[in-house]
């Protein structure tokens, strides 16, 4: 089992955006309002990937990413914008689609 420092991500997101983490599953971290999500990089413990929801306002996206990048760096993490995501309901399951 791979150790993922969820508490570090929780602190980065909270400090940068004021948002709480509402759910974490495997390598994905879901903050309140789902404007973005964070994915752990299993090849580098100090690297995080960020995906923004397809409907996230471009100005908000720019501001959120800037603040999270700054706070990540202050905490010895790097944050990489990996693209966008969309959610859809598939019966009882939720499907996440990622795009660059």
ZATI-788406 format. One record per atom (N, C-alpha, C): z, x, y; residue in one letter. Coordinates in steps of 0.1 Angstrom, whole numbers, plus 5000, padded with zeros to 4 digits. Atoms other than C-alpha are relative to their C-alpha. Example, Ala and Ser with C-alpha at 12.3 -4.5 7.8 and 13.67 -1.06 7.14 Angstrom:
2
500050094988A507851234955A500050095012A500049914989S507151374989S500849925011S
***
This chain:
100
500050084988X500050005000X500050095012X500149934988X499050135034X501049965010X499150034989X501750155061X499249985013X500650034987X500649995093X501149975010X498950014990X502850015124X499949885009X500250124993X502849655134X500949995013X499150004989X505849705157X499450075012X500649924989X503949965178X498949915006X501150094995X500949725181X500649885008X499350114993X503349445191X500450045014X499549954987X504849655218X498850035010X501149984992X501449765231X499449875006X500650124995X500049415233X501049935010X499150074991X503249275249X500150075013X499949924987X503449555275X498749985008X501350014993X499749535284X499649865004X500650134997X499149165283X501149895002X498950105000X502548985281X499949904988X500250095011X501348815249X500850054988X499449975013X503248795216X499050004989X500850005012X501848855182X500449874992X499750135007X501548515164X499850014985X500449995015X500148635130X499550144997X500649875005X499348955111X499649984986X500450025014X497348955079X499250134997X500749885004X496349275061X499950105011X500249904990X494849505087X499749935014X500250074988X494449235114X501249955007X498850044992X496849145142X499449905010X500450114992X496448815160X501049965011X499150044989X498048765195X499849865004X500150134994X498648445213X498749975006X501250044993X495648255225X498750054994X501249955008X493248455203X498850055009X501149954991X491248605233X499550134994X500349885007X491248925212X500850014987X499249975012X492449065179X500050154999X499949865003X493549415168X499850024985X500249965014X492449585136X500550144999X499649875003X494149885122X498950084994X501049915006X491950185114X500750084989X499449945011X492950295079X499750154998X500449855001X491250635083X500850085010X499249924989X493450725114X501149915005X498850084996X496950585119X500249985015X499850014985X496750635157X498849945007X501250064995X493450455161X500149854997X500150155001X493150075167X498749955005X501350064996X490049865169X500449865007X499850124992X489849575194X498749924999X501150095000X487549275190X500449885010X499850114991X487249005217X499349874995X500650135004X486648635210X498749985008X501350024994X483048535217X500149925013X499950084988X484248295244X500950065010X499249934990X486448545262X499250025013X500649974987X485648555299X499750155002X500349864998X483848885307X501050085009X499149934991X486148965336X501450014994X498849995008X489248885315X499950114990X500249905011X487849095287X500150145006X500049874994X487349395310X501550045004X498649984995X490949355325X500950034988X499249985012X492549315291X499850134993X500349885007X490749605276X500550125008X499649894992X491549835305X501550024999X498650005001X495249745304X500550054986X499649965013X495549775266X499650154997X500449865002X493650105266X501050105006X499049924992X496050245292X501450014992X498850005007X499150135273X500050064987X500149935013X497850245240X500050155001X500049854997X497150595254X501550055003X498649964997X500750605268X500950014988X499350005012X501950535233X499450084989X500749905009X499750805217X499149934989X501050075008X497250545203X498750005007X501350024993X493550515210X499549864996X500550135002X491950175213X498550005002X501550005000X488250125205X499549865000X500650134999X486349815216X498850004989X500950015011X484449725184X499049885001X501050114999X482649405196X500749875002X499550144999X483249035193X500349944986X499750085012X484548785168X499949855003X500050154999X484248415161X500849954988X499350075011X486448185140X499349874996X500450135004X485347895119X500849954988X499250065011X487147655096X499049984988X500750025012X485847655060X500949944990X499050085009X487847385042X501450045005X498749964997X491347515041X500150145006X500049864995X490347865050X499450025013X500649964988X489448035082X499150124998X501049895001X486348255084X499950075013X500149924988X486248545108X498750084999X501349934999X482848685118X500050105011X500049894990X482649015135X498550045003X501349954995X479649135156X500250115010X499949894990X479049445176X499349965013X
***
